[in-house]
Amino acid sequence: MNDTVTKPKTKVRTKVERPRLYKVLLVNDDFTPRDFVVMILKAEFGMTEDQAYKVMITAHKLGVCVVAVFTKDVAETKATRATDAGRAKGYPLLFTTEPED
């Protein structure tokens, strides 16, 4: 006779939560040349000439423009690298990040 008690198997489900996303924002200034901004958008964010121009013009007209959305680490790294590239040339180019709503 078998005295072992069999327990029902329970499945453990791990809830995978999407990481919070962050927007990279381009802040307009009146000193950084437009061509330089377009070059940075293409180099750092992989945009085409046309996409980069549209983002630059939107920031110029509205004061700020969302460039892209990434996980926090990627957003902060790209924003810092793009800002640093401007600073290296003496421009006040500024990219910031903020949580996506």
Phi and psi in radians as a Rosetta constraint file:
Dihedral C 1 N 2 CA 2 C 2 CIRCULARHARMONIC -1.708 0.35
Dihedral N 2 CA 2 C 2 N 3 CIRCULARHARMONIC 2.035 0.35
Dihedral C 2 N 3 CA 3 C 3 CIRCULARHARMONIC -1.678 0.35
Dihedral N 3 CA 3 C 3 N 4 CIRCULARHARMONIC 0.049 0.35
Dihedral C 3 N 4 CA 4 C 4 CIRCULARHARMONIC -1.310 0.35
Dihedral N 4 CA 4 C 4 N 5 CIRCULARHARMONIC 2.415 0.35
Dihedral C 4 N 5 CA 5 C 5 CIRCULARHARMONIC -1.694 0.35
Dihedral N 5 CA 5 C 5 N 6 CIRCULARHARMONIC 2.230 0.35
Dihedral C 5 N 6 CA 6 C 6 CIRCULARHARMONIC -1.640 0.35
Dihedral N 6 CA 6 C 6 N 7 CIRCULARHARMONIC 2.225 0.35
Dihedral C 6 N 7 CA 7 C 7 CIRCULARHARMONIC -1.655 0.35
Dihedral N 7 CA 7 C 7 N 8 CIRCULARHARMONIC 2.526 0.35
Dihedral C 7 N 8 CA 8 C 8 CIRCULARHARMONIC -1.124 0.35
Dihedral N 8 CA 8 C 8 N 9 CIRCULARHARMONIC 2.450 0.35
Dihedral C 8 N 9 CA 9 C 9 CIRCULARHARMONIC -1.340 0.35
Dihedral N 9 CA 9 C 9 N 10 CIRCULARHARMONIC 2.335 0.35
Dihedral C 9 N 10 CA 10 C 10 CIRCULARHARMONIC -1.923 0.35
Dihedral N 10 CA 10 C 10 N 11 CIRCULARHARMONIC 2.383 0.35
Dihedral C 10 N 11 CA 11 C 11 CIRCULARHARMONIC -1.601 0.35
Dihedral N 11 CA 11 C 11 N 12 CIRCULARHARMONIC 2.343 0.35
Dihedral C 11 N 12 CA 12 C 12 CIRCULARHARMONIC -1.759 0.35
Dihedral N 12 CA 12 C 12 N 13 CIRCULARHARMONIC 2.100 0.35
Dihedral C 12 N 13 CA 13 C 13 CIRCULARHARMONIC -1.850 0.35
Dihedral N 13 CA 13 C 13 N 14 CIRCULARHARMONIC 2.202 0.35
Dihedral C 13 N 14 CA 14 C 14 CIRCULARHARMONIC -1.620 0.35
Dihedral N 14 CA 14 C 14 N 15 CIRCULARHARMONIC 2.191 0.35
Dihedral C 14 N 15 CA 15 C 15 CIRCULARHARMONIC -1.468 0.35
Dihedral N 15 CA 15 C 15 N 16 CIRCULARHARMONIC 2.041 0.35
Dihedral C 15 N 16 CA 16 C 16 CIRCULARHARMONIC -1.637 0.35
Dihedral N 16 CA 16 C 16 N 17 CIRCULARHARMONIC 2.073 0.35
Dihedral C 16 N 17 CA 17 C 17 CIRCULARHARMONIC -1.710 0.35
Dihedral N 17 CA 17 C 17 N 18 CIRCULARHARMONIC 2.370 0.35
Dihedral C 17 N 18 CA 18 C 18 CIRCULARHARMONIC -1.139 0.35
Dihedral N 18 CA 18 C 18 N 19 CIRCULARHARMONIC 2.392 0.35
Dihedral C 18 N 19 CA 19 C 19 CIRCULARHARMONIC -1.140 0.35
Dihedral N 19 CA 19 C 19 N 20 CIRCULARHARMONIC 2.583 0.35
Dihedral C 19 N 20 CA 20 C 20 CIRCULARHARMONIC -1.154 0.35
Dihedral N 20 CA 20 C 20 N 21 CIRCULARHARMONIC 2.403 0.35
Dihedral C 20 N 21 CA 21 C 21 CIRCULARHARMONIC -1.732 0.35
Dihedral N 21 CA 21 C 21 N 22 CIRCULARHARMONIC 2.654 0.35
Dihedral C 21 N 22 CA 22 C 22 CIRCULARHARMONIC -2.200 0.35
Dihedral N 22 CA 22 C 22 N 23 CIRCULARHARMONIC 2.442 0.35
Dihedral C 22 N 23 CA 23 C 23 CIRCULARHARMONIC -1.539 0.35
Dihedral N 23 CA 23 C 23 N 24 CIRCULARHARMONIC 2.435 0.35
Dihedral C 23 N 24 CA 24 C 24 CIRCULARHARMONIC -1.712 0.35
Dihedral N 24 CA 24 C 24 N 25 CIRCULARHARMONIC 2.191 0.35
Dihedral C 24 N 25 CA 25 C 25 CIRCULARHARMONIC -1.969 0.35
Dihedral N 25 CA 25 C 25 N 26 CIRCULARHARMONIC 2.408 0.35
Dihedral C 25 N 26 CA 26 C 26 CIRCULARHARMONIC -1.720 0.35
Dihedral N 26 CA 26 C 26 N 27 CIRCULARHARMONIC 2.127 0.35
Dihedral C 26 N 27 CA 27 C 27 CIRCULARHARMONIC -1.730 0.35
Dihedral N 27 CA 27 C 27 N 28 CIRCULARHARMONIC 2.212 0.35
Dihedral C 27 N 28 CA 28 C 28 CIRCULARHARMONIC -1.206 0.35
Dihedral N 28 CA 28 C 28 N 29 CIRCULARHARMONIC 2.545 0.35
Dihedral C 28 N 29 CA 29 C 29 CIRCULARHARMONIC -2.442 0.35
Dihedral N 29 CA 29 C 29 N 30 CIRCULARHARMONIC 2.860 0.35
Dihedral C 29 N 30 CA 30 C 30 CIRCULARHARMONIC -1.690 0.35
Dihedral N 30 CA 30 C 30 N 31 CIRCULARHARMONIC 0.271 0.35
Dihedral C 30 N 31 CA 31 C 31 CIRCULARHARMONIC -2.124 0.35
Dihedral N 31 CA 31 C 31 N 32 CIRCULARHARMONIC -0.599 0.35
Dihedral C 31 N 32 CA 32 C 32 CIRCULARHARMONIC -1.267 0.35
Dihedral N 32 CA 32 C 32 N 33 CIRCULARHARMONIC 2.189 0.35
Dihedral C 32 N 33 CA 33 C 33 CIRCULARHARMONIC -1.068 0.35
Dihedral N 33 CA 33 C 33 N 34 CIRCULARHARMONIC 2.476 0.35
Dihedral C 33 N 34 CA 34 C 34 CIRCULARHARMONIC -1.005 0.35
Dihedral N 34 CA 34 C 34 N 35 CIRCULARHARMONIC -0.733 0.35
Dihedral C 34 N 35 CA 35 C 35 CIRCULARHARMONIC -1.064 0.35
Dihedral N 35 CA 35 C 35 N 36 CIRCULARHARMONIC -0.628 0.35
Dihedral C 35 N 36 CA 36 C 36 CIRCULARHARMONIC -1.188 0.35
Dihedral N 36 CA 36 C 36 N 37 CIRCULARHARMONIC -0.737 0.35
Dihedral C 36 N 37 CA 37 C 37 CIRCULARHARMONIC -1.065 0.35
Dihedral N 37 CA 37 C 37 N 38 CIRCULARHARMONIC -0.786 0.35
Dihedral C 37 N 38 CA 38 C 38 CIRCULARHARMONIC -1.055 0.35
Dihedral N 38 CA 38 C 38 N 39 CIRCULARHARMONIC -0.756 0.35
Dihedral C 38 N 39 CA 39 C 39 CIRCULARHARMONIC -1.054 0.35
Dihedral N 39 CA 39 C 39 N 40 CIRCULARHARMONIC -0.749 0.35
Dihedral C 39 N 40 CA 40 C 40 CIRCULARHARMONIC -1.163 0.35
Dihedral N 40 CA 40 C 40 N 41 CIRCULARHARMONIC -0.738 0.35
Dihedral C 40 N 41 CA 41 C 41 CIRCULARHARMONIC -1.082 0.35
Dihedral N 41 CA 41 C 41 N 42 CIRCULARHARMONIC -0.686 0.35
Dihedral C 41 N 42 CA 42 C 42 CIRCULARHARMONIC -1.198 0.35
Dihedral N 42 CA 42 C 42 N 43 CIRCULARHARMONIC -0.792 0.35
Dihedral C 42 N 43 CA 43 C 43 CIRCULARHARMONIC -1.228 0.35
Dihedral N 43 CA 43 C 43 N 44 CIRCULARHARMONIC -0.808 0.35
Dihedral C 43 N 44 CA 44 C 44 CIRCULARHARMONIC -1.535 0.35
Dihedral N 44 CA 44 C 44 N 45 CIRCULARHARMONIC -0.535 0.35
Dihedral C 44 N 45 CA 45 C 45 CIRCULARHARMONIC -1.985 0.35
Dihedral N 45 CA 45 C 45 N 46 CIRCULARHARMONIC 0.076 0.35
Dihedral C 45 N 46 CA 46 C 46 CIRCULARHARMONIC 1.137 0.35
Dihedral N 46 CA 46 C 46 N 47 CIRCULARHARMONIC 0.499 0.35
Dihedral C 46 N 47 CA 47 C 47 CIRCULARHARMONIC -1.441 0.35
Dihedral N 47 CA 47 C 47 N 48 CIRCULARHARMONIC 2.752 0.35
Dihedral C 47 N 48 CA 48 C 48 CIRCULARHARMONIC -1.364 0.35
Dihedral N 48 CA 48 C 48 N 49 CIRCULARHARMONIC 2.953 0.35
Dihedral C 48 N 49 CA 49 C 49 CIRCULARHARMONIC -0.981 0.35
Dihedral N 49 CA 49 C 49 N 50 CIRCULARHARMONIC -0.801 0.35
Dihedral C 49 N 50 CA 50 C 50 CIRCULARHARMONIC -1.135 0.35
Dihedral N 50 CA 50 C 50 N 51 CIRCULARHARMONIC -0.792 0.35
Dihedral C 50 N 51 CA 51 C 51 CIRCULARHARMONIC -1.077 0.35
Dihedral N 51 CA 51 C 51 N 52 CIRCULARHARMONIC -0.803 0.35
Dihedral C 51 N 52 CA 52 C 52 CIRCULARHARMONIC -1.097 0.35
Dihedral N 52 CA 52 C 52 N 53 CIRCULARHARMONIC -0.719 0.35
Dihedral C 52 N 53 CA 53 C 53 CIRCULARHARMONIC -1.096 0.35
Dihedral N 53 CA 53 C 53 N 54 CIRCULARHARMONIC -0.759 0.35
Dihedral C 53 N 54 CA 54 C 54 CIRCULARHARMONIC -1.106 0.35
Dihedral N 54 CA 54 C 54 N 55 CIRCULARHARMONIC -0.717 0.35
Dihedral C 54 N 55 CA 55 C 55 CIRCULARHARMONIC -1.124 0.35
Dihedral N 55 CA 55 C 55 N 56 CIRCULARHARMONIC -0.782 0.35
Dihedral C 55 N 56 CA 56 C 56 CIRCULARHARMONIC -1.075 0.35
Dihedral N 56 CA 56 C 56 N 57 CIRCULARHARMONIC -0.784 0.35
Dihedral C 56 N 57 CA 57 C 57 CIRCULARHARMONIC -1.161 0.35
Dihedral N 57 CA 57 C 57 N 58 CIRCULARHARMONIC -0.677 0.35
Dihedral C 57 N 58 CA 58 C 58 CIRCULARHARMONIC -1.084 0.35
Dihedral N 58 CA 58 C 58 N 59 CIRCULARHARMONIC -0.785 0.35
Dihedral C 58 N 59 CA 59 C 59 CIRCULARHARMONIC -1.097 0.35
Dihedral N 59 CA 59 C 59 N 60 CIRCULARHARMONIC -0.681 0.35
Dihedral C 59 N 60 CA 60 C 60 CIRCULARHARMONIC -1.086 0.35
Dihedral N 60 CA 60 C 60 N 61 CIRCULARHARMONIC -0.766 0.35
Dihedral C 60 N 61 CA 61 C 61 CIRCULARHARMONIC -1.339 0.35
Dihedral N 61 CA 61 C 61 N 62 CIRCULARHARMONIC -0.693 0.35
Dihedral C 61 N 62 CA 62 C 62 CIRCULARHARMONIC -1.739 0.35
Dihedral N 62 CA 62 C 62 N 63 CIRCULARHARMONIC -0.229 0.35
Dihedral C 62 N 63 CA 63 C 63 CIRCULARHARMONIC 1.690 0.35
Dihedral N 63 CA 63 C 63 N 64 CIRCULARHARMONIC -0.424 0.35
Dihedral C 63 N 64 CA 64 C 64 CIRCULARHARMONIC -2.767 0.35
Dihedral N 64 CA 64 C 64 N 65 CIRCULARHARMONIC 2.657 0.35
Dihedral C 64 N 65 CA 65 C 65 CIRCULARHARMONIC -2.614 0.35
Dihedral N 65 CA 65 C 65 N 66 CIRCULARHARMONIC 2.442 0.35
Dihedral C 65 N 66 CA 66 C 66 CIRCULARHARMONIC -1.278 0.35
Dihedral N 66 CA 66 C 66 N 67 CIRCULARHARMONIC 2.202 0.35
Dihedral C 66 N 67 CA 67 C 67 CIRCULARHARMONIC -1.569 0.35
Dihedral N 67 CA 67 C 67 N 68 CIRCULARHARMONIC -0.847 0.35
Dihedral C 67 N 68 CA 68 C 68 CIRCULARHARMONIC -2.894 0.35
Dihedral N 68 CA 68 C 68 N 69 CIRCULARHARMONIC 2.989 0.35
Dihedral C 68 N 69 CA 69 C 69 CIRCULARHARMONIC -2.233 0.35
Dihedral N 69 CA 69 C 69 N 70 CIRCULARHARMONIC 2.288 0.35
Dihedral C 69 N 70 CA 70 C 70 CIRCULARHARMONIC -2.486 0.35
Dihedral N 70 CA 70 C 70 N 71 CIRCULARHARMONIC 3.066 0.35
Dihedral C 70 N 71 CA 71 C 71 CIRCULARHARMONIC -1.165 0.35
Dihedral N 71 CA 71 C 71 N 72 CIRCULARHARMONIC 2.847 0.35
Dihedral C 71 N 72 CA 72 C 72 CIRCULARHARMONIC -0.958 0.35
Dihedral N 72 CA 72 C 72 N 73 CIRCULARHARMONIC -0.878 0.35
Dihedral C 72 N 73 CA 73 C 73 CIRCULARHARMONIC -1.069 0.35
Dihedral N 73 CA 73 C 73 N 74 CIRCULARHARMONIC -0.769 0.35
Dihedral C 73 N 74 CA 74 C 74 CIRCULARHARMONIC -1.151 0.35
Dihedral N 74 CA 74 C 74 N 75 CIRCULARHARMONIC -0.778 0.35
Dihedral C 74 N 75 CA 75 C 75 CIRCULARHARMONIC -1.035 0.35
Dihedral N 75 CA 75 C 75 N 76 CIRCULARHARMONIC -0.830 0.35
Dihedral C 75 N 76 CA 76 C 76 CIRCULARHARMONIC -1.143 0.35
Dihedral N 76 CA 76 C 76 N 77 CIRCULARHARMONIC -0.685 0.35
Dihedral C 76 N 77 CA 77 C 77 CIRCULARHARMONIC -1.126 0.35
Dihedral N 77 CA 77 C 77 N 78 CIRCULARHARMONIC -0.830 0.35
Dihedral C 77 N 78 CA 78 C 78 CIRCULARHARMONIC -1.140 0.35
Dihedral N 78 CA 78 C 78 N 79 CIRCULARHARMONIC -0.736 0.35
Dihedral C 78 N 79 CA 79 C 79 CIRCULARHARMONIC -1.088 0.35
Dihedral N 79 CA 79 C 79 N 80 CIRCULARHARMONIC -0.742 0.35
Dihedral C 79 N 80 CA 80 C 80 CIRCULARHARMONIC -1.156 0.35
Dihedral N 80 CA 80 C 80 N 81 CIRCULARHARMONIC -0.796 0.35
Dihedral C 80 N 81 CA 81 C 81 CIRCULARHARMONIC -1.094 0.35
Dihedral N 81 CA 81 C 81 N 82 CIRCULARHARMONIC -0.730 0.35
Dihedral C 81 N 82 CA 82 C 82 CIRCULARHARMONIC -1.181 0.35
Dihedral N 82 CA 82 C 82 N 83 CIRCULARHARMONIC -0.724 0.35
Dihedral C 82 N 83 CA 83 C 83 CIRCULARHARMONIC -1.131 0.35
Dihedral N 83 CA 83 C 83 N 84 CIRCULARHARMONIC -0.767 0.35
Dihedral C 83 N 84 CA 84 C 84 CIRCULARHARMONIC -1.091 0.35
Dihedral N 84 CA 84 C 84 N 85 CIRCULARHARMONIC -0.614 0.35
Dihedral C 84 N 85 CA 85 C 85 CIRCULARHARMONIC -1.099 0.35
Dihedral N 85 CA 85 C 85 N 86 CIRCULARHARMONIC -0.690 0.35
Dihedral C 85 N 86 CA 86 C 86 CIRCULARHARMONIC -1.173 0.35
Dihedral N 86 CA 86 C 86 N 87 CIRCULARHARMONIC -0.773 0.35
Dihedral C 86 N 87 CA 87 C 87 CIRCULARHARMONIC -1.099 0.35
Dihedral N 87 CA 87 C 87 N 88 CIRCULARHARMONIC -0.621 0.35
Dihedral C 87 N 88 CA 88 C 88 CIRCULARHARMONIC -1.087 0.35
Dihedral N 88 CA 88 C 88 N 89 CIRCULARHARMONIC -0.466 0.35
Dihedral C 88 N 89 CA 89 C 89 CIRCULARHARMONIC -1.710 0.35
Dihedral N 89 CA 89 C 89 N 90 CIRCULARHARMONIC 0.058 0.35
Dihedral C 89 N 90 CA 90 C 90 CIRCULARHARMONIC 1.497 0.35
Dihedral N 90 CA 90 C 90 N 91 CIRCULARHARMONIC 0.291 0.35
Dihedral C 90 N 91 CA 91 C 91 CIRCULARHARMONIC -1.752 0.35
Dihedral N 91 CA 91 C 91 N 92 CIRCULARHARMONIC 2.612 0.35
Dihedral C 91 N 92 CA 92 C 92 CIRCULARHARMONIC -1.493 0.35
Dihedral N 92 CA 92 C 92 N 93 CIRCULARHARMONIC 0.447 0.35
Dihedral C 92 N 93 CA 93 C 93 CIRCULARHARMONIC -0.915 0.35
Dihedral N 93 CA 93 C 93 N 94 CIRCULARHARMONIC 2.321 0.35
Dihedral C 93 N 94 CA 94 C 94 CIRCULARHARMONIC -2.377 0.35
Dihedral N 94 CA 94 C 94 N 95 CIRCULARHARMONIC 2.191 0.35
Dihedral C 94 N 95 CA 95 C 95 CIRCULARHARMONIC -2.039 0.35
Dihedral N 95 CA 95 C 95 N 96 CIRCULARHARMONIC 2.346 0.35
Dihedral C 95 N 96 CA 96 C 96 CIRCULARHARMONIC -2.194 0.35
Dihedral N 96 CA 96 C 96 N 97 CIRCULARHARMONIC 3.018 0.35
Dihedral C 96 N 97 CA 97 C 97 CIRCULARHARMONIC -2.245 0.35
Dihedral N 97 CA 97 C 97 N 98 CIRCULARHARMONIC 2.688 0.35
Dihedral C 97 N 98 CA 98 C 98 CIRCULARHARMONIC -2.693 0.35
Dihedral N 98 CA 98 C 98 N 99 CIRCULARHARMONIC 2.657 0.35
Dihedral C 98 N 99 CA 99 C 99 CIRCULARHARMONIC -1.075 0.35
Dihedral N 99 CA 99 C 99 N 100 CIRCULARHARMONIC 2.518 0.35
Dihedral C 99 N 100 CA 100 C 100 CIRCULARHARMONIC -1.371 0.35
Dihedral N 100 CA 100 C 100 N 101 CIRCULARHARMONIC 2.482 0.35
